[in-house]
Amino acid sequence: MLRIGAVVMNTSDNRRAAQFWREALHYAPRSANPDFLCPQRGEGVRLHLDEDDRTHLDLWVDSEEEQRSEIERLISLGATRVDWTYPDGADFVVLADSEGNLFCVVNTA
């Protein structure tokens, strides 16, 4: 099932932003990456801080098959594929909504 897994927020200073958002939301840094903040209790939407990327949603799915299916469904709803330079082994596909806002469909498997 497609779900919001993370909000990627563009920042000018990840360290300063992380301190603010950790305290504001009572989130904890993910041990592997202190710029990825997670709820301290239970499931919830992560906050990824990024000084280079645009603010956008990461929508998560649990398999490659589900990713393909959801991408086609979203396109049928009016989303469009975005011309993007992907790194090797990318687990995400970049789309734009009907207003041009970017979002990613991420295979978390």
N, C-alpha and C positions, 0 to 999 in steps of 0.2 A: 504494500500500500504506500502510495506517495505521501510523504510527510515533510514538514519543515524540519531539517536536521540542524541547520546552522544559519545564522545571519553573519555575513561577511561585511565588516564595517571598515571603510577606508579611514585611516588616521594619519596624522602628521607625526605622531610620537607614540608608538605602541606601548612603551613602558608607562608613560603618563596615563594613556587611555586604559590600560590594563588595571592600573591601580584604582582608577575611578570606578570602572565597571565591576571589578571584584567586590568593592565595598558597596556599590549601589545595588547590585543584584545578589550579593552573598554568594558569588560564584568562586570557584577555585581554579587555578591554572592547571591545565593538563600537564602532567609531568614531562612528557616528551616535547612539548612546545608551550612555553609560558604565554604565547600570544593567542592560544586557544583556551577559552574559558568555559567551564562546565558547571552546571548546577551541582551544589554540594550534596543534595539529597535527591535520589531517584532520577527518573528520566526528565528530560527537558531539552529545550533548544539551546545549542551551544552558541557562543559568540566568538567568531574568529576575527582578530584584529590584523589588518594588513595595510602597510604603508604604500603599497604599489597597486593593489587591485581596487576596482570600483565597488561601492556598496551594492550588495546583491543577496538574494536568498540562495541557499544550497538546499535543494529538495532531494531527499534520500529515498532510495529503493534498495531492495535486498538481493537482487540478482541482475545479471546481464539481460536475461529475458524480460524481466519486469521493466528494466530501464528502456529497452527498445519499445515495449508496449506503451509505456507512459509517454515517451517522446512522441510517438505517433498520435496518441490521444490528445496531448497538449497541442500539437500542430493542427489537429482537426478542430480544436477550440479557438484557433487564431494565433498561436505561437509561431515563430519562425526560427529556423536555424540561423546561427550567427557564424560568419566566416571567422574562424579562430585558429590560432597556431597552438596546437596541443603538444604537450611534452610526451615523450615516449611512455607508453603504459598508462596514459590518462584514464582515470575512472569516471570522468565527468563529460557531459556534453553541454555546450552553452547554447541557450535559446533566448529569445526575446519575447516578451508578452505583447499584447495588442497595442500597448502604449510605447513600446521600445525599451522597456526596462529589462535588463539582463537578469538571468537566473541560470543556475546549473542543475542538471539532473545527475546525481552522483550514485554510482553503484557501490554500496558499502560492503559488498561480499568480499 
